């Protein structure tokens, strides 16, 4: 099934419940470069025959400008020109790097994604945010540029490590918490094992989340309003992720737990226990011993900071997120108190 996201100056076509074989009908093999990582390449190398292929080292540690420079050098060796298309095949690190390289190589070439992790399918590949980290600072350098297409082949998930399922469900729970109370209730009825066994339900869940995020981004492509809600759990999460070498899902789960704690303080939020319980139900951590001071020093450089405030994403109720400006000094105090409680 095909759906289109229509942005101001771009259209992204989403190919749901599809097959990787469809890629050869979307792009020209001779002028297409697949960018993937060593894990995906090792597992699925036979699918990539006939394409130019650039293989990256796996992991967030390699989501750096040095990796981008290496990819660009390889594109030059291939004599890739502006008629070429780059296709990122992998998780969020691969899609972020591919979109960034495509945005800056020869001042811009076409690109698309084949996400191979649940997190990339429901979140990282959608929305046009591309970039790399700088030290502990997540996504500090990058561009906003929409892919031409996203091809969803959930058979890639059959080789997904169990820990990566947790990462994906962190973002799914985030979407439910801020925008979809009905999906939150649905998630409460099942668990990861259920979705792993029921592929049709998994495909519907992927589609529901991709379209939820896609609709938000179409209405607010440059994060001036509602798109900020997608950062629920990410402000603290990003400050913890690289510092404590957490997976993205683990970090965002901790960030959501802190956000619902803050929501109790600022919005009299009554459903904090339900959010924490659902995260635990999907095998995500809900507590972490962290240093409030060093964490705050990273958090205060968050891109959502405006002068001495951060536009923090909190919950009024499940399914209804909102933006709450919080003074940096108050966030420092909240972090200290929260760490003592946990």
LINCOR-V364965 format. One record per helix or strand of 3 or more residues. SS is the DSSP state (helix for helix, strand for strand). FROM is the first residue (numbers start at 1). LEN is the number of residues. If there is no record, write none. Layout:
ss=(SS;SS)
from=(FROM;FROM)
len=(LEN;LEN)
This chain:
ss=(strand;strand;helix;helix;strand;helix;strand;helix;helix;strand;helix;strand;helix;strand;strand;strand;helix;helix;helix;helix;helix;helix;helix;helix;helix;helix;strand;strand;helix)
from=(2;11;20;29;32;38;52;60;65;85;92;110;118;129;137;149;154;162;181;192;199;226;234;248;272;292;309;320;328)
len=(5;5;7;3;6;11;5;3;13;6;16;6;7;6;8;3;6;18;9;6;21;6;8;20;10;8;9;8;14)
